[in-house]
Amino acid sequence: MTRMPALTADAGTADAAPAFQYTNLVSHLRSQFEAYADTRSFTFLRESGRQLVEDVTSFRELDRGAREVGAWLSSQPEADRPVVLVFEPGVEFWRTFLGCLYAGVVAVPAPLPHDQRSLKRVAGILRDADSRLVLTSANLYELIAAGIDGLGLDHPVTCLAIDESTLADADKCTMADVTVESIAFLQYTSGSTGDPKGVAVTHGNILHNAFAISQFLETDDTSRLVGWIPHFHDMGLISQIMCFYAGADAVIMSPLTFLKQPIRLFQTITKYGGTFTAAPNFAYDMIARRISPEQLTGVDLSTLRIAFNGAEPIRRRTIEAVTELLAPVGFRASAIRPGYGLAEVTVFATATPPGTPVVCLEADAAALERNEFAPPVGRAVSLVSCGVPGPGIDVRIVDPETLQPVADSQVGEIWLRSASVAKGYYNRPLETAERFGVQTADGEGPFLRTGDLGLVHDQHLYVTGRRKDLVIVNGRNLYPQDIEELVQEVHAATGAARGAAVAVDAHDGERLTVIQSVKTEKLDGMSLAQLASAIKVAVARSFEIPAPSVVLLDRNGIHLTTSGKVQRASMRAAFLRNELSNVLHESLDTAVAAAQIR
């Protein structure tokens, strides 16, 4: 086992300036590619009929391909600005991404556009990053090039298929003179398609975050990642970089391969002896619903040490259901590792410590609405701990209005301080100033304002929601995810279907509106009007509020981020503009209907 680059400063001191064995990410990655040249590999599993076929690339081959791209990029004039990478999952993306790092070019992993809405997102990235070059693969070239031509951008953009380009000699690649302060890539955050923000992640940020992950999740050169999260998502990108960082094998499938048959994840873990996987909570929920005990015949999960759960609200019932389902095939309850992070801190901030069972906290719903914690008296909410801070990561809970730190067990905004905190938003000084480098009322800092709400109880972090997503009805703070979860329990037609609970500013104050997708094949004789009425009654009774307005859609009408999360802000905006698609039924109160633009 090789030693990871050590922090010379105290790893637990967030404001200490960490020093690494290497001055930038490239130096460390290249040393790992050399050390594990033919003994470690990146394996992509592509679908061929009903089978998954291996495309195996050794670390030596991956490094050589990256040097070919890096040498070629050094001669491309458009590469003086961020370069957008639009690739299907697989090794071609990683050759190109690593080539960008080698050449000192700022890489911008972007999602594959599959419709007009996602194409607008790519257009927003091109505009925001002021990119002049898009790199893709030959099988995507015509789609991407034609799409870019139709965007009406105010500057020319060249689109090239990297696998059809004449690249340079790998041996002529000269590593760029980059430092820990050099921007490695831009991570565009999920959100509005028209106004994406690029988080500027430096070489130093990645090194620090990778160190924290490797120490806290105990990943090393004996680890083997089995995953499916796309490379343009921060969790997918950094988890795969972690394999190169640690000298570990990676076995990756596409998100579609996993989503079509979730059992493939566990079959792959069994075949390759996977030790580490990661996914948002919705994926674990899908596993619990769609995998039967019979499908687990032949599955052995005894090698799996870490099943990281993060990126969205974590549900206790999901964890319990997955653990119960998988326990007979060797899955250990301690493998489930809830955590918290975001692109602005590279990806990782907190996690459940090794060997520690998942910790849950029962909170009184009414007290939580007042931004307080108290044991349940009336309706209870079960909060899942996101663990404790990783090495060198300082977590504070701060009153978002007064900027005063709050006491333990009080809800406030989560602030972070760490060398993992990114430089800011690319070319957005005002937004950067508002979110990065802020100070508490007593002058302590700098911190990152995450925009997330949470509390610390017995040293564990509990995330309770987003500031901007809070629904305030009659002066009470309601968390949309709690309402959405209740709506899923109303009927089989809403079970595990996506929805959004949003606030609408009416003439007499905020009103709650539930926008919910419906599995019409499971209505079983119930009309859509009856279903809307049942949702109204359930929400009104459970949360002791006036009955909400309800909009029912088919599944294609829900706006999702690239990682599969519901875009509440986008759904709310579309509702107010009367632009929701695939509407099946509406039941709106007069004040909410009047708030819409007609």
PyMOL commands that set and color helices and strands:
alter all, ss='L'
color gray80, all
select helices_A, chain A and resi 25-35+59-73+77-80+91-103+116-129+138-149+162-164+170-172+203-216+234-246+255-260+263-272+281-290+293-296+316-329+333-335+343-345+365-369+429-435+480-488+520-522+528-543+555-557+568-576+590-595
alter helices_A, ss='H'
color red, helices_A
select strands_A, chain A and resi 41-48+51-58+83-85+107-109+133-136+158-161+183-188+198-202+224-227+249-253+276-279+306-309+336-340+350-351+360-364+380-384+388-389+393-398+412-418+424-425+448-457+460-466+471-473+476-478+499-506+509-517+549-553+583-587
alter strands_A, ss='S'
color yellow, strands_A
deselect
rebuild
show_as cartoon
